Amino acid sequence: MKEYKVEGLTYYTKLTADAEHIVNSSREEIQAKLDEYSKEGWRLVSTDATGFGFAVYVYLYFERDAS
């Protein structure tokens, strides 16, 4: 049997000439989440992202074998 977990992260847009500013600013936090969950035996199985207004919502879907 498997266990599942969803991690949701929110990033806000800002006025800047850097079109990649959300990617650049979120990379470190997302990598930290991946490292944290992998140490607990979780595997990243899917991702999703959506934008609404001035926010970008990133969803990380994890699974692991139930103990």
C-alpha positions as CSV (number, residue, x, y, z in Angstrom):
1,M,0.0,0.0,0.0
2,K,1.2,3.5,-0.7
3,E,1.0,6.8,1.2
4,Y,0.6,10.1,-0.6
5,K,1.3,13.7,0.3
6,V,0.9,17.0,-1.5
7,E,3.1,20.1,-0.8
8,G,1.7,23.4,-2.1
9,L,4.0,26.4,-2.5
10,T,2.9,30.0,-3.4
11,Y,5.1,32.5,-5.2
12,Y,4.1,36.1,-6.0
13,T,5.0,38.0,-9.2
14,K,6.6,41.4,-9.0
15,L,7.4,44.1,-11.5
16,T,10.8,43.3,-12.9
17,A,12.6,43.1,-16.2
18,D,13.6,39.5,-15.2
19,A,11.0,37.2,-16.8
20,E,12.5,34.3,-14.9
21,H,12.3,35.8,-11.4
22,I,9.9,33.3,-10.0
23,V,12.0,30.4,-11.2
24,N,15.2,31.9,-9.9
25,S,13.7,32.8,-6.5
26,S,11.8,29.5,-6.0
27,R,14.5,27.1,-7.0
28,E,16.3,27.0,-3.7
29,E,13.1,26.5,-1.7
30,I,11.8,23.8,-4.0
31,Q,15.1,21.9,-3.8
32,A,15.0,22.1,0.0
33,K,11.5,20.6,0.0
34,L,12.7,17.8,-2.3
35,D,15.7,17.0,-0.1
36,E,13.5,17.1,3.1
37,Y,10.9,14.7,1.7
38,S,13.4,12.3,0.1
39,K,15.2,11.9,3.5
40,E,11.8,10.7,4.9
41,G,11.5,8.2,2.1
42,W,9.1,10.1,-0.2
43,R,9.5,10.1,-4.0
44,L,8.4,12.9,-6.2
45,V,5.8,11.5,-8.6
46,S,4.2,14.5,-10.2
47,T,4.1,18.3,-10.2
48,D,1.6,20.9,-11.2
49,A,1.5,24.7,-11.3
50,T,-1.2,27.3,-11.9
51,G,-1.3,31.0,-12.0
52,F,-4.1,33.2,-10.6
53,G,-3.8,36.9,-10.3
54,F,-0.3,37.8,-9.1
55,A,0.4,34.4,-7.6
56,V,1.8,31.2,-9.0
57,Y,0.9,28.0,-7.1
58,V,3.3,25.0,-7.4
59,Y,2.1,21.6,-6.2
60,L,4.6,18.7,-5.5
61,Y,3.0,15.2,-5.3
62,F,4.9,12.6,-3.3
63,E,4.4,8.9,-2.6
64,R,6.1,6.3,-0.5
65,D,5.5,2.7,0.6
66,A,3.4,2.6,3.8
67,S,5.1,1.2,6.8
